[in-house]
Amino acid sequence: MKNTALSHIHEQLGAKMVPFAGYNMPVQYEGVNAEHETVRTGVGVFDVSHMGEFLIEGEFALELIQFVTSNDASKLEIGEAQYSCLPNDKGGIVDDLIVYRVKEETYLLVVNASNIEKDWNWISVHNSMNAEMKNISEGYSLLAIQGPKAVEAMQSLTSEDLSAIKFYTFKVADFAGIDHVIISATGYTGSGGFEIYCKNSEVEQVWNKVFEAGKDFGIKPIGLAARDTLRLEMGYCLYGNDINDTTSPIEAGLGWITKFTKNFTNSEALKKQKEEGVTKKLVAFEMIDRGIPRQHYAIVDADGNEIGEVTSGTMSPSLKKAIGLGYVAKEFSKRDTEIYIQVRKKTLKAKVVRLPFYKG
């Protein structure tokens, strides 16, 4: 089991540590609901240093990225980021990721921790143009400072105007006494804030200064369990739950990051899918009957016929109601359609709703 550069600090703080994507990670400190509330109303800090980072550089960098990702990276200016996915050649998704354009011919790809090796191998296999690739995952740490008070709480740590860093943009600037860190606003919680990328050797200093600066704002460390409830309230897909090697971006409602203005892996098949329609769709639903939906629970129609499966579910701390995501047969995907979730031996009523669940 690998540790992040901050694992010892999480243990000192009394975090409940669990194995996650091969890393020893803090799942919670004082409890999921309290931590969730901290991010929705104040400011909290996640150690997400287990995430992977690849540098793609040189004159063929963009060509490689354009071929392996679904979104159109040619639209990125320096200082902009883009949500995208790596389609496989069978109609599914290798991973979802964020592409940062750092310099003219330098791009940073941020991938999911559990997929680092898989993604690296997939991109490498398609690198026929010999773009320069570097896997820098082992040397870098990542903190997500999230919540409506994040900008105000952290402004004293940098000469950069944090309020000017718009959603899906970033700056390379000074922060917490370190000269060159990436400060980006690509948050996964729906409550504002930003992420700090720095070297492993620098992250403990950054962590300590962040908590010092945020003391008067009630800053707290937040675990992965609250990260999951926060992202689910926004309807953000989680790889391994809502998207995987067998789900297509079109089925997952990710048509908006699937641009057919270029040729990319499996683009012909996905284009056909978009034009002809899909047989199943990822939908959001709220429980009407009492019960909490969980991954892999069956979704059925009024007659008990199986029509799909839950991919993510929880009791929403902000909304105080049970919510979920799941794939259903296309004819059950319209808003307000009644569907039923099989929770243990009970069949419980739910209805399809529009995302996000949480409107802030």
C-alpha positions in Angstrom: 0.0 0.0 0.0 1.5 3.4 -1.0 1.3 6.5 1.2 0.9 10.1 0.1 3.4 12.6 1.4 0.8 13.5 4.0 -0.5 10.1 5.2 1.4 10.5 8.5 -0.4 13.8 9.1 -3.9 12.3 8.4 -3.0 9.5 10.9 -1.9 12.1 13.5 -5.3 13.9 13.0 -7.1 10.7 13.7 -8.4 10.1 10.2 -10.0 6.7 9.4 -7.6 5.4 6.8 -8.6 2.9 4.1 -7.0 1.4 1.0 -8.1 3.2 -2.1 -6.6 2.8 -5.6 -3.5 1.2 -4.0 -3.0 4.1 -1.6 -3.6 4.5 2.1 -6.1 7.3 2.1 -8.2 9.2 4.7 -11.9 8.3 4.2 -13.2 10.5 7.1 -12.1 12.6 10.1 -15.1 13.7 12.2 -17.8 12.2 10.0 -19.2 12.4 6.5 -22.1 14.7 7.1 -20.1 17.2 9.2 -17.3 17.3 6.6 -19.8 17.6 3.7 -21.4 20.6 5.4 -18.0 22.2 6.0 -17.3 22.2 2.2 -20.9 23.4 1.3 -20.8 26.3 3.8 -17.1 27.0 4.6 -13.8 25.6 3.4 -12.3 22.1 3.6 -9.1 20.5 2.3 -8.8 17.1 0.5 -5.5 15.3 0.0 -6.0 13.9 -3.5 -2.3 13.2 -4.1 -3.1 9.7 -5.3 -4.3 11.2 -8.6 -2.0 10.6 -11.6 -0.2 13.3 -13.7 1.3 12.9 -17.1 3.2 15.6 -19.1 2.7 15.4 -22.9 5.2 17.7 -24.6 6.8 18.7 -27.9 5.5 19.5 -31.4 3.3 16.3 -31.5 1.8 16.7 -28.1 -1.5 18.2 -29.3 -1.8 15.6 -32.1 -1.5 12.7 -29.6 -4.0 14.3 -27.2 -6.5 15.0 -30.0 -6.3 11.3 -31.0 -6.7 9.7 -27.6 -9.2 12.1 -26.0 -12.9 12.8 -26.9 -12.9 16.6 -26.3 -11.3 19.1 -28.7 -8.0 20.1 -27.0 -7.1 22.4 -29.9 -9.6 25.0 -28.3 -7.4 25.3 -25.2 -5.4 28.5 -24.6 -2.4 28.5 -22.2 -3.9 28.7 -18.7 -7.1 26.7 -19.6 -8.2 23.3 -18.6 -10.8 20.9 -20.1 -12.7 17.9 -18.9 -12.4 14.9 -21.3 -12.3 11.2 -21.6 -10.2 8.5 -23.2 -12.5 6.4 -25.3 -11.5 2.7 -25.8 -12.0 0.9 -29.1 -15.0 -1.1 -27.9 -17.4 1.7 -27.2 -16.4 2.2 -23.5 -14.2 4.6 -21.6 -10.6 3.9 -20.5 -10.8 6.9 -18.0 -12.0 10.4 -17.6 -9.4 13.1 -17.1 -8.6 16.8 -17.1 -6.3 18.3 -19.8 -4.3 21.4 -18.9 -2.5 23.5 -21.4 0.6 24.7 -19.5 2.8 26.1 -22.3 2.6 26.3 -26.1 3.6 22.7 -26.5 3.2 21.3 -22.9 0.0 19.7 -21.6 -0.7 18.2 -18.2 -3.1 15.2 -18.1 -4.6 14.5 -14.7 -6.0 11.0 -14.4 -7.7 8.8 -11.8 -5.5 7.0 -9.3 -6.8 3.5 -10.0 -6.1 4.0 -13.8 -2.6 5.5 -13.8 -0.9 2.4 -15.3 -3.8 1.5 -17.6 -4.0 5.1 -19.0 -0.2 5.4 -19.4 -0.2 2.1 -21.4 -3.2 3.1 -23.5 -1.8 6.6 -24.5 1.7 5.1 -25.1 0.3 2.5 -27.5 -1.3 5.3 -29.6 1.8 7.5 -29.5 2.8 6.7 -33.1 3.8 10.3 -33.6 6.4 10.1 -30.8 5.2 12.9 -28.6 7.3 13.3 -25.4 5.6 11.6 -22.5 6.5 11.8 -18.8 4.7 10.1 -16.0 5.3 12.5 -13.0 2.6 11.0 -10.8 5.0 9.7 -8.1 6.7 13.1 -7.5 3.7 15.3 -7.2 1.0 16.0 -4.6 -2.5 17.5 -5.1 -4.6 19.4 -2.5 -8.2 20.4 -3.3 -9.3 23.4 -1.2 -13.0 23.5 -1.6 -15.9 25.6 -0.4 -17.4 29.1 -0.7 -14.8 30.6 1.7 -11.8 29.0 -0.1 -10.8 32.1 -2.0 -11.0 34.5 0.9 -9.3 32.1 3.3 -6.4 31.5 1.0 -5.8 34.9 -0.6 -3.1 35.8 2.0 -0.9 32.9 0.7 -0.4 34.2 -2.9 0.2 37.3 -4.9 -2.2 36.0 -7.5 -5.8 37.3 -7.4 -7.6 34.0 -6.6 -11.1 35.4 -7.4 -9.8 36.0 -11.0 -9.2 32.3 -11.6 -12.3 31.3 -13.3 -13.8 27.8 -13.5 -11.6 25.5 -15.7 -8.7 27.9 -15.8 -5.4 27.9 -13.8 -2.3 29.9 -13.0 1.3 28.9 -12.3 2.1 31.2 -9.4 3.5 31.5 -5.9 1.5 29.9 -3.1 2.3 29.2 0.6 5.9 30.2 0.2 6.5 28.0 -2.9 7.4 29.8 -6.1 5.8 27.7 -8.9 2.7 25.8 -8.1 -0.4 25.2 -10.3 -3.5 26.9 -8.8 -6.5 25.6 -10.8 -10.3 25.9 -10.5 -11.5 22.5 -11.7 -13.3 21.5 -8.5 -15.3 18.3 -8.1 -17.6 19.5 -5.3 -19.8 22.2 -6.8 -19.0 24.6 -4.0 -16.1 26.6 -5.5 -12.5 26.6 -4.5 -9.4 25.4 -6.3 -6.6 22.8 -6.4 -2.9 23.1 -5.7 -0.4 20.9 -7.5 3.1 20.9 -6.0 6.1 18.6 -5.4 5.9 15.9 -2.7 8.8 17.7 -0.9 6.7 20.9 -0.8 3.3 19.7 0.2 3.7 19.5 3.9 4.7 23.2 4.0 1.7 24.0 1.8 -0.7 22.0 4.0 0.5 23.7 7.2 0.3 27.2 5.8 -3.2 26.4 4.3 -4.5 25.4 7.8 -2.8 28.4 9.4 -4.4 30.8 6.9 -7.8 29.2 7.1 -8.0 29.0 10.9 -10.3 32.0 11.2 -12.5 30.6 8.5 -13.1 27.2 10.2 -11.0 25.2 7.8 -11.0 21.4 8.2 -9.5 18.4 6.6 -12.0 16.4 4.6 -12.0 12.7 3.7 -12.9 10.8 0.5 -16.3 9.8 1.8 -17.5 13.4 1.8 -15.9 13.9 -1.6 -18.2 11.2 -2.9 -21.4 12.7 -1.5 -20.4 16.1 -2.7 -19.7 15.0 -6.3 -22.9 12.9 -6.4 -25.1 15.8 -5.4 -23.7 17.6 -8.5 -24.2 14.5 -10.7 -20.5 14.3 -11.6 -19.5 10.8 -12.9 -17.1 8.7 -10.9 -15.0 6.3 -12.9 -15.6 2.7 -11.8 -19.1 3.6 -10.7 -21.0 5.6 -13.4 -18.5 5.2 -16.3 -16.2 2.3 -17.1 -14.7 0.2 -19.9 -18.2 -0.8 -21.0 -20.2 2.5 -20.8 -20.0 4.9 -23.8 -19.7 8.7 -23.3 -23.0 9.0 -25.2 -24.8 6.6 -22.8 -23.3 8.5 -19.9 -24.6 11.9 -20.9 -21.0 13.0 -21.8 -21.9 13.9 -25.4 -20.8 17.5 -24.5 -17.2 16.3 -24.1 -17.4 14.2 -27.3 -16.5 16.4 -30.3 -16.8 14.9 -33.8 -14.9 17.8 -35.4 -11.9 15.6 -35.3 -10.9 11.9 -35.6 -10.2 10.1 -32.3 -10.2 6.6 -31.0 -13.5 4.9 -31.9 -15.0 8.2 -33.1 -16.9 6.6 -36.0 -18.7 4.2 -33.8 -19.5 6.9 -31.2 -20.7 9.2 -33.9 -23.1 6.5 -35.2 -24.3 6.0 -31.6 -25.0 9.7 -31.3 -26.9 9.9 -34.6 -28.9 6.7 -34.1 -29.5 6.9 -30.4 -28.6 4.6 -27.5 -30.6 1.8 -25.8 -29.6 2.8 -22.3 -28.9 6.1 -20.6 -27.4 7.3 -17.3 -30.2 9.1 -15.3 -30.4 10.9 -12.0 -33.2 9.8 -9.6 -34.6 10.7 -6.2 -36.1 8.2 -3.9 -39.8 8.6 -3.2 -40.1 5.7 -0.8 -37.7 5.4 2.1 -34.5 3.6 1.4 -31.0 4.3 0.2 -29.9 3.1 -3.3 -26.5 1.6 -3.6 -24.2 0.6 -6.5 -25.4 -2.6 -8.4 -29.0 -2.5 -7.0 -31.4 -3.5 -9.7 -33.7 -0.9 -11.3 -37.1 -2.3 -12.3 -40.4 -1.1 -13.9 -43.8 -1.1 -12.2 -44.2 -4.8 -13.2 -40.9 -5.8 -11.7 -39.1 -6.2 -15.0 -35.4 -5.3 -14.7 -34.6 -2.1 -16.7 -31.2 -1.1 -15.4 -28.8 -0.8 -12.5 -27.8 1.8 -9.9 -24.2 3.0 -10.3 -24.0 5.5 -7.4 -26.3 6.2 -4.5 -26.4 7.9 -1.1 -28.4 9.8 1.4 -27.7 13.4 0.4 -26.4 15.4 3.4 -27.5 18.7 1.8 -31.0 17.7 0.6 -31.8 15.2 3.3 -33.1 12.7 0.8 -31.8 9.6 -0.9 -30.4 10.2 -4.5 -28.7 8.1 -7.1 -27.4 7.7 -10.6 -28.0 4.6 -12.7 -28.4 3.3 -16.3 -31.9 2.6 -17.5 -33.5 1.5 -20.8 -33.9 4.6 -22.9 -37.7 4.7 -22.6 -37.5 5.2 -18.9 -35.0 8.1 -19.0 -37.4 11.1 -19.3 -37.7 13.4 -16.4 -40.4 12.6 -13.8 -40.6 8.9 -15.0 -41.3 6.6 -12.1 -38.8 3.8 -11.7 -38.3 1.3 -8.8 -35.2 0.4 -7.0 -34.7 -3.0 -5.4 -33.3 -2.4 -2.0 -32.6 -5.8 -0.4 -36.0 -7.5 -0.8 -38.1 -4.4 -1.2 -39.1 -2.7 -4.4 -39.0 1.1 -3.7 -40.4 3.9 -5.8 -38.1 6.6 -7.2 -38.4 9.2 -10.0 -36.0 10.5 -12.7 -34.9 14.1 -12.1 -32.7 16.7 -13.8 -29.1 17.3 -12.6 -27.7 18.7 -10.5 -29.5 17.5 -7.4 -27.9 20.3 -5.4 -28.4 23.8 -6.7 -26.3 25.8 -4.2 
